[in-house]
Structures are given as C-alpha cells and as structure tokens.
Amino acid sequence: MKKILLLAIASACCTASAMAQAFTPNPVTPPDGLTTTTMNANVTSESWSYTFDTEVQVGIVGNEMYIQGLTLDFPDAWIKGSIEGDDITFAQGQFIDYFGEEGYSYELYACGYTGGSSLCDFVLHRDAATGIMTGATGLGEFMEYEGYYYNLDRLSNIKITPVEGGEGGEAVVVPDGLEWKEYNLSAEDLREGMVDYTAQLAFDGDDVYLTDFCQEALISGAAIKGYRADEETLVFPSEQFLERYDDGDETYDFYFYGATYDESTNLVTTGDFILDYEAASDTYHSRFTGILITLGQITSSEISFTEFLQNIVLFGNGEADGVTSVDRPVTSAKGFYTLDGRRMPSYLLAPTSSLNKGIIIKNGRVSFNR
C-alpha cells in the first residue's frame, strides 16, 4: 500500500531531488498579534499548466517577513523570510504539513527551485516604489520519502501585488442615465464554434460602454469602456478588470483583453479591441483583435482563459432602445452549449476541478486541455 501510494503521488508530481540536508517538521509560527496585509499573488502552477490569482497574507516584524497562503495545497501554512535590501530570502525546508492517507503520511516542505531538480532557498525581490514582489526563484511543495523529495506542486512566475481595498482590480463604472442599444453579436468562439447572442452598447460623449459581450455567466453584466476615435472607429483598451469570483477557497479575477490568434503559428497577441462602424447597415466589425476573457492578468507567456471570440460582428437596427442604465435589465447567464444545442453549466476552470476543460496558452501556444 505504501509503494502504491508513492507511485500515485510520483505520477502526479514526478520530479525527485536527492536530499542535500535533513529537514525537520517544525512549522513556522508567526508572532502573536502579527499585523498582516492582504495581497494578490499571480502564480503559474506547473503541475496543472495553469495561471491564476490567489490571496495571501503578508506580515513584517523587524527584518522578517511572514507569508500565509502561498503553499496552495495547504493555504493555512506560513513561511518565514529574512529581509535584506530589496530581497526576501525564505530558507528551503520550511515544514508545511503532512501529506498522504491515514497511516501513510509524508512530510511536506516548502523549497525554492531554479530548474531541473535542484532545491534552493525561495527568493522574492521587492520593488520599494510599488510594493510589488516577484519571484527570483520558483516555490515548490516537496514531499520527503526515503532520502528524496518529490514535488507535489511547483509555482513559477510568482508576482505578489498590493490589493486595493481587497476587492481585486477596479471595474468599469457605467454612468447612470445612458441609453442602451441592443446589438446582435455574432462571433467565432475558439472553443465552441460560431455563437450568436445579444450585446448592448451605450455612448456618453466620446466614451463608449459595451456589456453582455461574452457568454461567461460569472461576469454577466460586466462592462468594458472605450472611446470613439472617430465617427467610424471605437477603441477599447486591453487589460480591463471585469469581476472577482470567490468560490470559498480561492478568488479569481476576470480580465478583458483584445487579442489576435494566428492559426498558422498558434500564437496569441494582445492589443486594443477595435470596432469599425458601417452606418448604412448599422453594423460594427472587429478590425484585427477579438475578445479574450482571462482568469487573472497576463503576466507571462502562460495564461488561462474561459472565452476567446474572433471575427466579431454587431448587427443593429439603427435605433437606440431608450432603456437607461438605471433600469437596464441584466442579461441572463447564457453559459456554454454543445454543438447539438444542449446548454451546459458555466463553470470556473479551477485546476482542482474535475470539470477542468478549456484552452491553455502555454509558452505562447494554444493547446486544448481535455
């Protein structure tokens, strides 16, 4: 039974490191009365090929920093680092918890890594002006077994940023009293094929607001803001925060990006989302970019997203519907559909979910996670 369990763990994790020194199972205990600050950690899980956001607690006493929540499988565990200048060094081998089945538990330790199977101290570099901390090394959860350490998970591209008011990014606030006009949106969904539903557009001087522009139920009603570059061109800047979702264990921030997909190279490039207007038909056509909805900001070449629309066309009827933002009904959650028209529940692509189906951009290339 012991060997079977180990093989199951090794098949999921699968990188072993020889023991350079014996670690001891002494958990980090923060000082009584430690004052902490909530920060957002954007990380890439190498075990799940998945990039997402999670909240961490950070406290400082003298030249020591304590962080809770960065060991994702055991979010209550703390790690402690020493501050020297702009660098914070967390000694390798800090005990996290015990892992395994009843009667067959193994010690789990937090260690840094720089590639391959070498373990090292975990190092964060802090920008004094912004308070942003970035990982100079990766951080792994390593299980000790017979003189070797097997990684349960390894995190790379770590970026820890201050959270304004603990509410994620700043969502677009739509002014009251705007007249919304319905458009039939037709687009090619990279995952679902051709889709067709209703979006809404409103102007406030040269500012323009677009809502109900995607099918993701968790952000139904969210808006993006752009501007009228001229009488025939609307521009929506990329990287707009949409909504924060909290499933009770983790928080996920949805962002809007304009993006293009080159099928010949499988490369995705972000940029402003641009709509060109044809007055005769009251129609908007996306120029180069489509709509990409991501989980977390794009901070590396590896991201996760729930929806990617291309070749977007908005068909209007030439008239505003007269509905204001005060009384504007929120479009019902549309979810996802199979090719034969059956509605499927909209779900979050959490790495631990059995429903984790979607598209991953890894190293700038698109692949389907089945």
Beta strands, then each sheet from edge to edge (+ up, - down):
strand 1: 16-18
strand 2: 36-45
strand 3: 50-61
strand 4: 64-68
strand 5: 78-84
strand 6: 87-90
strand 7: 94-101
strand 8: 104-113
strand 9: 119-120
strand 10: 122-126
strand 11: 133-135
strand 12: 138-145
strand 13: 148-162
strand 14: 179-189
strand 15: 193-204
strand 16: 207-211
strand 17: 223-230
strand 18: 233-236
strand 19: 240-246
strand 20: 251-262
strand 21: 267-271
strand 22: 273-278
strand 23: 283-286
strand 24: 290-295
strand 25: 303-315
strand 26: 323-324
strand 27: 336-337
strand 28: 343-344
strand 29: 358-362
strand 30: 365-369
sheet 1: 1+ 13- 2+ 3- 4+ 5- 6+ 10- 11+
sheet 2: 1+ 13- 12+ 8- 7+
sheet 3: 1+ 13- 12+ 8- 9+
sheet 4: 19+ 20- 24+ 25- 14+ 15- 16+ 17- 18+ 22- 23+
sheet 5: 19+ 20- 24+ 25- 14+ 26-
sheet 6: 19+ 20- 21+
sheet 7: 19+ 20- 24+ 25- 29+ 30-
sheet 8: 27+ 28-
end
